[in-house]
Amino acid sequence: MAQLVLDAPVQTPLEKPKPVEISGAENLIRMMLKKHKTPFMLIRESVLERQFARFKKSFPEVTPYYAIKANPHPKIVKTFAELGTSFDVASAAEMKAVLRHGVSPSRIIFANTIKSKEDLITARRRRVRLMTFDNEAELYKIAENFPKAHVIIRIKVANRGSVVQLSLKFGAEPDQAFYLLRKAKNLGLVPRGVSFHVGSQSTNVENYLQALELTAAIFREARENDMPLKTVDIGGGFPIQHFENEIGINFERMAAEIRKQMKSLFSKQTEFIAEPGRFFAGPAGILVTQVIGRAFRDNQNFYYLNDGVYQDFSGMVFDHCKYEFKTLRRGAKYKTTLAGPTCDSFDILSNDEELPELYVGDVVYAKNIGAYSSASAVPNFNGFEPAKIILV
Ligand SMILES: *Cc1c(COP(=O)(O)O)cnc(C)c1O
């Protein structure tokens, strides 16, 4: 009887196989595969701690408020709460997700410049009084629903070279900032300072340096008009490496330049805060998927994974992110397409990988995928659930 034989690869390998190297991540994945079904997202607590420590070391004068939108998983919030970070929330739901861990409301900034009336009332009841705004209508809404709230104006700054733009939707013109802060005071609010966001995954330090200059000018104008300001919020945007051989990303060097600028432009009494999201959560995540089907099309190997752009690779859409796909197999590499499991051609992860021959059940994983991944996954599209998150 004729035997059914899987199509052997018809391509010629792209290069000679490299010597075998087994990384710590691979050992961890193999161990977790014995206990858990894929897809799963490993969040390494030691890496969360390391990122926090790196931030504190580079910015000793800056209080980090972890932007939980990057990854709001309760165990991540709990880890950061215990490490003593503060938090950036954008809604009442995020606020509650942080307060639930016993975090004091004084360690929270409500950093969405447009807040619903209901969310402002929740903020007042829960005593989360520090918040950002960027326009006059918002000030009236804050004054009505949260008298005496402390407000920080978010100004519009350059996002040059940042992967995700954040000044298209938010930010007051810097030359309006003083006027708006004075307006806040006249409405019975407490004008606290200035914030900006240079865009996410910002590798261009100039964005921060210029934003700090704009901020310093607003501080000066306020001081000269007897309304001294206290708080500079340098936002998020701090970049991480997504690929092992990526060049041009050096957080420590960037931080040193930003810190120098802060010291030269502001007095010792100034309070500095930041809102890192990606930098805190991204490097900790490893997404582990398995091949559920394979085909040979357009002269390439096609592998279909049990996680795709509707689930934990959603960052490829919303965050414009690319990932380094790896497998546990060794051997000659071939041109490969990787796709998600849904019935949508949009659910293609890459047409341009170089991977060894894979079989159903083989693992494909991606590192540095802890931020803007599961956070924006769609539950149950086409019946496929996002990965289970496991803190290790
Ligand atoms: C998304 C966001 C952050 C976090 O940005 P990262 O680039 O992930 O550091 C911080 N602040 C605000 C207001 C945000 O919207």
The ligand as an SDF file (V2000), in Angstrom:
LIG
                    3D

 15 15  0  0  0  0  0  0  0  0999 V2000
    1.2170   54.5970   26.4770 C   0  0  0  0  0  0  0  0  0  0  0  0
    1.5890   55.6660   27.3990 C   0  0  0  0  0  0  0  0  0  0  0  0
    2.7310   55.5290   28.2090 C   0  0  0  0  0  0  0  0  0  0  0  0
    3.6870   54.3760   28.0810 C   0  0  0  0  0  0  0  0  0  0  0  0
    4.4540   54.5250   26.9460 O   0  0  0  0  0  0  0  0  0  0  0  0
    5.7060   53.5710   26.6350 P   0  0  0  0  0  0  0  0  0  0  0  0
    6.1510   54.0390   25.3070 O   0  0  0  0  0  0  0  0  0  0  0  0
    5.2130   52.1770   26.6340 O   0  0  0  0  0  0  0  0  0  0  0  0
    6.7200   53.8010   27.6870 O   0  0  0  0  0  0  0  0  0  0  0  0
    2.9830   56.5430   29.1040 C   0  0  0  0  0  0  0  0  0  0  0  0
    2.1810   57.6160   29.2240 N   0  0  0  0  0  0  0  0  0  0  0  0
    1.0790   57.7800   28.4840 C   0  0  0  0  0  0  0  0  0  0  0  0
    0.2280   58.9780   28.6780 C   0  0  0  0  0  0  0  0  0  0  0  0
    0.7480   56.8170   27.5410 C   0  0  0  0  0  0  0  0  0  0  0  0
   -0.3320   56.9840   26.7720 O   0  0  0  0  0  0  0  0  0  0  0  0
  1  2  1  0
  2  3  1  0
  2 14  2  0
  3  4  1  0
  3 10  2  0
  4  5  1  0
  5  6  1  0
  6  7  2  0
  6  8  1  0
  6  9  1  0
 10 11  1  0
 11 12  2  0
 12 13  1  0
 12 14  1  0
 14 15  1  0
M  END
$$$$
